[in-house]
Structures are given as C-alpha cells and as structure tokens.
Amino acid sequence: MTRTSFDYLIVGAGFFGSICANELKKRGKRVCVIDSRNHIGGNCYTEKRDGIQVHIYGPHIFHTSNERIWKWINQLVSFNNFTLRPVANYKGSIYSLPFNMWTFSKLWDISLPEEAKAIIESQGSAVPNEPQNLEEQAIKLVGTDIYHKLIKGYTQKQWGKEPASLPASIIKRLPVRFTYDNNYFNDKYQGIPIGGYTQIFEKLLEGIEVRLNTDFFTDTLPGYDNLIYTGPIDRYYGYKYGELEYKTTQFDHRLIKSTSNYQGVAMMNFTDIEVPYTRIIEHKHFENTPSDHTWISYEYPSQYQAMKTEPFYPVNDTYNNEMYAKYKSLAEKENKVFFGGRLAEYKYYDMHQVIESALDFISNHKL
C-alpha cells in the first residue's frame, strides 16, 4: 500500500485553515495547505502599498472580550490601540455610528437620553408586535427617522434585497447607545496588528507546505489521509441541494497622491441609495501612518455568482438556512472530511470567533 504524502490536506489559508495547520504540525502531523488565491490570509490579507497597510478585502478590526483568544493572538503580533469610530454620510450630512447620543442629538436637536428614548419609543410603536424582519427590527430599535436615513438605503445596497425580506437577526448586531460613546464595539480588547494581518498567517504557516493558486476541484492534488475543508460547503457537494446565497463585494483601491488625509476617518458609510458604493475606507487611519499620500477603497456590493465571484458573508435567512441544514447533514456523515470556518459552516464569524472555533476543533479532534 502506497503511503500518502500528507496526513492532512487543508483547503483554505485563512484563519481556520492556518490555525489547524499550525496546531497539527505541533502534533507531528504532515500538513499541506492549498488556496485558490495567490496569497495566504484569506479575507484578512493586508498588503503594504506606498508605506500604508491596505486591507485588500475590506476593513478588519480585531475585537474580543475573550481573554483566552486575546492572549493567543498577542503571541503572534503586537496590536495598536485603534478603536473603530465610523461615520455615516447621508446626502452630505455626517452622523455618528454606532447609533448613540451624538447621532440622536444631530438628528433631533436634543441632548438628553430620555429625550432620545421617548422619540424612539414613539416612532417604534409603528411596529406593535415582535419584529419579523430587518425593517421592523430596525424601526423598533431606533425609530423611523434613523431607519429611513441611515439604515434602509445602506441595507438595500449591501444585501441587494429589501430590508423587509431580510431576517431581523442581522440588525441586532448593531449597537444602540444612549451615551455619547461612539466606539463601535463593546468588546474589552480592540486594535489593529502593527504591520498588518498577513504576518500572522506567515507565522502560523511557517514550515508548512503551502500551495497557492491551487483549486481543490480542478487542480492536481497531493495524496492525503484527512481533509479539512474551509470553502463553500455547497460547492463541495456539487450544489446537490442548490446554491447557497452569499453577500459579496467588489473593491476599488485608489492611491490619492494629492492629499495626506482624504476623509478624516477610517470608515465612512454612505447610506442613501443613490450613491452606488456602501462605504469608503481610508487605510492609513488604522495605524495612523504618516505620509503625504493616502490609499482609499470604495466598496461596491455585487451579485454573487457561484464559482465566479468571492463569497463573503452568508445570507442566513430561512430559505438558505434550511438548505444549509441539508448540506450539514451530509457533512456529519463524513469520516475523514472536516468542515470549518465561515463558508463551510455557513455562519457569520468575526475573527475572534473563527479563531476560537478552530482552536476548539483541534482540541476536540481525535488525531
């Protein structure tokens, strides 16, 4: 019997795949990692351009309240003290995000939390029962004024759907505060890796065979005993039950030579439907990089097409979740094939969550 080349083939060099590779190597396993892209790091990949770390697939701000995960990642990289304080641009007027007293004060010319609560309660009464979709949940949370100015158009662009057709759970992630605190996240730990994210994956994959520009489905693969798959689960099973839906985005990265500070903030969301992009990212603000130029990125939501565009975020509505459940039932019957990560589990993971998931997987996995 011919001995296979590797104990584990890992499809995907993002967080889940890279952590699994690193931990398996520590345990003496022979590991090969493949990725269809020309770089490691998945969507967290950063690239230094003209002295500025550019987040190629959109902004990634690390945040967690899990001390175990914070200590784990700080073994690999040092973080700065960046906190995300984005703003919303509605037809040229600027509002603070997440929704807080700065937002309410500008919108309604008020200054006290009780005033804001009274207005939101009055407007939220338009939804008397338990919210059944994103639109109803948003109105219940922040009222009709904020919904129509700062949520509706942005949501339509981002998801390519009417808010009334999306699950209420999506908007529940958005913080609402009755304080003058515009720090987007509530987590204890937050920051950006000094020098970008790519170095994390370089350290995780050190000494491990990595093959880039390699497609699991079409290219010649090495021999292996076990498979860890982090790609879209529906593609793995040949779309047997149909194509799962994902949100995807196109990025337009631009070097602006004429200014050292384009918009004064790392992230500006454009919430009116007439503006075709959802936001502009100015990357130098993540690390407060001194320069006489700047890199910005326009984000354009686009229609997802299986095998043609990059899947980013799952659309966890009832229809797609029921379809995923069928694929999950197939995955649970596998013997030496394991599924993990955002695409394979059809789950919205933040970075700290996928790290925890990968570490737990290895810890619980019988090697």
Buried (B, 14 or more C-beta within 10 A) or exposed (E): EEEEBBBBBBBBBBBBBBBBBBBBBEEEBBBBBBBBBEBBBBBBBBBEBEEBBBBBBBBBBBBBEBEEBBEBBEEBBEBBEBBBBBBBBBEEEEBBBBBBBBBBBEBBEBEEBEBBEEBBEEBBEEBEEEBEBBBBBBBBBBBBBBBBBBBBBBBBBBBBBEBEEBBBEBBEEBBBBBEBBBBBBEBEBBBBBEBBBBBBBBEBBEEBBBBEEBEBEEEEBBEBBBBBBBBBBBBBEEBEBEBBBBBBBEBEBEEBEEEEEBBEBBBBBBBBEEBEBBBBBBBBBBBEBEEEBBBBBBBBBBEBEBEEBBBBBBBBBEEBBEBBEEBBEBBEEEEEBBBBBBBBBBBBBBBBBBBBBBBEBBEEBEE
